[in-house]
Amino acid sequence: MIAALIAALTMTVVGVPVTVATDRSARGPLLLGLAFLYGSAATCAALLLLSVLHITWTSVSAMAALMLIAIAAWLARGLTQEPPPATGHQPRPHLLDSITLILIIGYAAYITVASLWEWDFWAIWGLKARVFLERGSIDWTWLENRWNDFAHPDYPLLVPLNYAFVGLLNGGWSDRWLGVLFVAWAAALLLVVRALTADEAPNWASSAATAAVATVAMSSHAGMAEAALIAYAGSALLFLRRAVRDDRALDWRHGALLLGLAANSKNEGIALLAATAIGIAVTAPRRLVRLWPAGALVAPWMLLRAAHTLPTDIASGSILGRFADRVANADQVFAVLGLALVDPWSWLVIVLTFFIVPKGLRRERFVVAVTAVQLVFYVATYFATPHDLQWHVMTSWSRLTRQVQLPITVTCVLLLAQLLVRGEDAGCPGRSGAPDRSPS
């Protein structure tokens, strides 16, 4: 446990100068949440760089690489012109925050009760981390071996490299306390949600929105990359949502960087990058170029994947033939999707919200567009999958819908809160309608 805690703390400490270099106005929960997210990414970059330079991984070499990243970030903090920050409203403690805190404590107990247990952890994410740790580098020969295709060698390496970093600090492989990283990813995301929503809504609404998405942020798939993907994707889309609306340079910067890190977490993050580009093209086409940092961050992995010809299972065989065959039997595909849908009532509430708040659909079209496009991508994958359809849907659809649920749920809670505030203002003509920034 000590090694996992030290790893999470190290990532956060390294992430502070990286966050400050990105945004000197970051304070409080936003600084803390982004520090871990950027620090986790810096850990991946450090081990990837050591591997490319053929420097064997040790706890000393890994810490030295992280220190160099932190020092470089600190020295670079004044090189770019700082855009105007957001209005800067800091969240204040609220009774509803206790719900989020209780959920985090419960989640920490759940995810660390035993060694990580998902089959995909044993066969993919954890296996890669252990192989790399024993070699002291990324084992490209192992990834290229066709007998290891079951481990999905094409998957990005941010999560396995984070696991390997814990192993380096531990002096050897142990998956007993890797769940600590899951708690950190979830807590970091919720801190970002709390900070961003407090900047545009009353304090109680910000607290309610954070509590509403707490269970979405806390992935129950112990050992898989869902927690990291949800954290990076959720925070990225919330920043970009505000960037599309208010055109703040800092929001574009954070949103693009976090989106690129989501693409380094899972293949679904790469699909999200494409879905987000479509969403920007629809809602703010002139700003599409602002996403270039996301492409720059995922480019190294894409180049390495291509150079080592790492296969992707979805693209294997006759993909067009499978797609045509399933299109002819589309009713069967959607019937299985209906059976596997997670939290149908929450999706119903999301849809009804945009009917209750008709202006919300127009105002929040970016989040709606990205969510819809990403879901279309997921469904299209099922039409092209080389695996048994029912098995593939039943083992993944609930996870995939969770990945895109957080931003649109936050949006819906904020829309309903705005509606409630307007209703109270209409009933009390003397009120100014200004957001309530008080703790209660």
N, C-alpha and C positions, 0 to 999 in steps of 0.2 A: 504493500500500500504506500509506503514511504516514497518509493521510486516514482509511482504514478502521480502522487501529490507534488513531488519536486518537479516532475516533467510539466505538469499543468501550470505550476507557479513560474517555472522558467519561461514557458511560452508566453505567459502574461507579461512578465518583466521585459522580455525581448520585444513583445508587441507594443509596449508603451512608446518607445521612440519611433517605431514604424508608424503608429497611429498619429503621433504628433507631427511627424514629417509629412503625413498625408493631410492632416487637419489640425492646425494649432489651436483651434477653438474648441476642440473636444474636451468635455469635462464630465465628471461624475459618472453615472451609469453608462453613458455612451462611450467614454474613454475606456472604462473597464471592460465592457463587452467587446468593443472593437479590438482592444489590446490582445485578448485571448484569440480571437478569430485571426487577426493578422499574425500573431505569434505562432499559432498552429501552422499557418501557411509558411512562415519563415523556417520552421523546423523541416517541413517538406523540401523547401528550396535548399536548405543547408545540406541535407543528406543527398539530395539529387546532385548538387554541385560537387560534393566530395566524390560521388560515384563517377561522374563524368571526368573528373580530374584524376581518377584512379588512386585516390587517397583512401586507405582503409578506414572504415568506421570504428571509432572507439569513443568512449565517453569524453575523452579529452579533445579529440578532433571535432566531434559534433558540437561541443560547447564552444570551442574556439571559432568554428564557422558561424555559430549563432551570435557570438560576441562581435565578430566582424560585421555581420548584418546590422546589429543594433548600433554599433558605432557609426557605420556608413549612413544609416537612417538619421541618426542624431546630427551628424555633420551636414546632411542634405536638407535639414528642416527649413533652412532659410534661403535655399537656392531658387525656389519658385515663388511667384507672386501669390500672396494669400488672398483668395476671394472673400467677399463679405460672408460672415457666418450666418446661420439661421438666427431666428429671433432669440434663441437661447433660453427658453423657459425650462427650468430644471424640475423634474418630478419631485413631489413632496410625499412623504409617507402617508398612506391612506389605509383604511381598514381593509379594503379589498386586496391590498398587497399581501395580507396574511394568507389569503387563499393560494396565491402563487407560491409563497414561501413554503407553505405546508405541502403543496404538490411537489416542489423541488426536493424537499426532505424525504418525502415518500418515494420519489423516483430514485434518489440516491440509494436508499435502502434496497429498492428492487433491483437496480441495475448492477449493484455490487454484492448481491447476496451470494453469488457463486462466480466461478469462471464463466466467461462469455460463452453462450450456448448455441447460437444459431449455426445451422449446417453451413451456410455461406461463409461464416467466420472461419470455420474449420477448413473449408475447401478453397476459399478465395482470399479474403482480407487478412486473416490471421496467418494462414499458410504462407502467403507471400512475405509477410513481415518476419516470420521465423526463418524462412529460407535466406532472406536478405541479411538478417542479423547474423546467422551462422557464417555466411560468406564474408560479411563486413562490407557489403556493397550490393547494389542492385545486380541480381544474377540474370543477365540478359540471355545467357545460354539456356537457363532453366525456363525462362519465359518463352523462348523460341521453340522449345521442344514440343512436338505435336502431341506427346503423351500427357502434357500438362494443360491441354486446351480446356479441361474442366475448370481450371482456376481462372478462366477469363483473363488471359494475359493482356488484352487490350484495355482493361479497366484502368483509369488514372490511379496514381499512387499516393495521393495525399494522406489517406487514412492508414495504409500499411506502413508508411514511413513515420507517421506519428506513433504507431505501435512499436516500431523498431527503436525509436528514440527512448521510449520507456524501458525497453529491454537493455539498451546501452547503459542507462543509468542504474538499472537493476543488476548489471553484471551478468546477464543471461536471460533467456526467454522465460517469461511467466505471464499467463493471461489472467491471473487471478484478480487483479485490480484494474484492468484496463477500462472497466466501466466508469472509472473516475473521469476519463476523457469525455464520456457521453454526458455526464452531469455538467461538465464545463462547457461543452458545445451548447447544450440546452440553456444553461444559465446565461451565457453570453448573448444568445439570441434574444432571450426575454429582457435582458438589460437594454439592448438596442431597441426593441419594441417599446419598452416603457419610456425611453428617452425621446424617440421620434413622435410617439403619439402625444406625449405631454406638451410638445411644441405646437400642437394644432388643436387640442381639445381640452376641455376641463379636466382637472386632475382626477376626478372620480371616473371619468370616461376612459382616460388613459389606463388607469388601474384596472378597470373592468375589461378593456380590450386585451391587456396583458394576461389577465387570469383566464380569459376565454380561449386563448390559444396556447396556454401552458401545456396541456396534454398533447397538442399537436407537435410542439417543439421537443417533447420528450419521447424519442423513438423507443418503442418496445422491442425492436429488432436488435437484440444484444450482439454486438460484434460486427454488424454490417455498417456500411457507409451512410446509412440513412440520416443519422444524427448530424453528421458534418454537412451533408448536402442540404438538409432542411435549414440548418443554421445559416449557411452561406447564401442559399437561394432566397430564403425568407427575408434576410436583412438586405440583400441586394435589391429585391423588388420593392421593398418599402422605401429605400432611398430613391430608386428610380421613379417610383410613383410620385414622390414629392418633387423630383427634378423635372419631370414632365409638366407638372402643374405650375411650379414656381420658377423653374429654370435657374436654380442655384448651382454654381459651378462645383461647390463642395459635394452636393448630393450626386451630381453626375460622376464625380471622381470616386466616391465611396461605392456607388452603385455598380460602376463598371469594374472596379477592382474586385469586389465581392462576387460579382457574376463570374469573373474569370476564375476565382477560387472555387466556386460551385462546379465549374466545368472541370476542375482538377480533382474533384471528389468522386464523381460517378459519371458514366456515360449520359445519364439523364440530365446532368448539368450541362453537357455539351448541347443536348437538344434544347435545354432551356435558353442557352445563349442564342440559338437560332430563333426560338419563339419570342424572346425579348426583342431581338432585332426586328422581327415582324411587327410586334406591338409598337415599337418606336416609329417604324416606318408608317404605321397607320395613324398614330396620334401626334407625332412630332418629327416628321421626316427630315427636316433640316438639322435635327440634333443627332441623327443616327451615327455620325462620325464620332460622337462623344463616347461610344462604346469601344473605341479602339483598345483601351487598356485590357479589356476582357479578352479580346483576341490575342493580344501580346502575351498574356499570362498562360493561355492554353496552348499557344503555338509550340513551345518547347516539347511538351508531351506529345503533341500530334506529330511533330517531326521525328521524335525518337521512336514512336510507335510505327511510323511508316518505314523508318530506316531499318528497324528490326523485323519488319513484316509480321507484326502481331495480329493474328486473325480475329475477326468479329463474327460471332456465331449467327447473328441475325442476317448478315450478308452472305452466308454460305449457301451453296447449292443454287437452285433455280428460284430466286426471290420473286421474280415476276410471275412465275407459274403458280407459286403458293398464293400470292396476292390475288391473282385472278380467280383461283379456285375458291378462296374464302369470300371474295366479293359476291360470288354466285350463291353463297350460303351465308350471307351477312346476318340473317335473322338468328342463326345459331351463335354467332359471335356475340351479338348484343344480348342474347338471352343469358349467356354465361357471365357477361359483364354485369348484368343486373343482379345476378346472384352474389357476385363477389364485391359489390359496392359497399364500402365502409361508411358508417355514419350517414345513412341516407337522410335522416331528419335534419342534420346540420346542413347538408346541401340544399334541402328544401327551404330552410330558413334563409340561406344565402340568395337563392333565386327570388323568394318572396320579398326580400329586402329591397331589391331593385324595382319592384312594382310599388312597394310602399313609399319609397323615396325616388320618384321618377327622375329627378334631376341628378340623382346619384349615378345612374348609368352613364350619363353624358360626362359627368365630372370625373368618374373613375373608369373611363373606358380603357385606359392603359392596363390596369390590373385585370379587368374582365377579358380583354383581348389576349393577354399573355396566358392567363389561366386556360382559356378556351383553346388556344393554339397548342399549348403543351398537352392538353388532354387529347386533342386530335392526333398529335404525334404518338402518344402512348397507344391509342386505339389502332393506329396504322401499323404499329409494331406487331400487334397481335394478328393482324391480317397477313403479315409477312413472316411470322415466326416459324422456324424449322422444328420447333418442339410441339408436343401435344398441346392443342389449344386450351383444353380445360385445365390441364395441369399448369400451364404458363399463366393463365388468367388468375386462377385461384391462389397461386403462390406469389403473385406480384401486384395485382390490381389494387388491393387495399393499401399497399405501401406507396404505390405511385400516386394515388389520389391524396394521400397524406402529404406528399412532397409539395403539392401546389396549393394546399388548403390554407396555410397560415396567412399569406398576404391578403387574400380575398376575405377571410374571416375578420381580420383586423379592420379592413375597409368597411365591412358591413356593420360592425359594432360602432365604429365612428359615425357612420351615416345615421344609424338609429339614435345615437346620442345627440347628434345635431338636431334631429327631428324632435326629440324630447325637449331639448333646450329651447327650440323655437316655440314649442307648445307652451312651455312655462312662461316665456316672454310674452306670448299673445294673451295669456291669462293675467299677466301682471304688467300693465302698460308702463308702469314707472321704472321698470328694469331696463338697463342699458343693453342687455344681451351680450356683454363681454364675457369671455370664457372665465370660469371660476378657477383660480389658481390656488385656492386655499387647500389645506390638507384634508378637509372634510368634504 
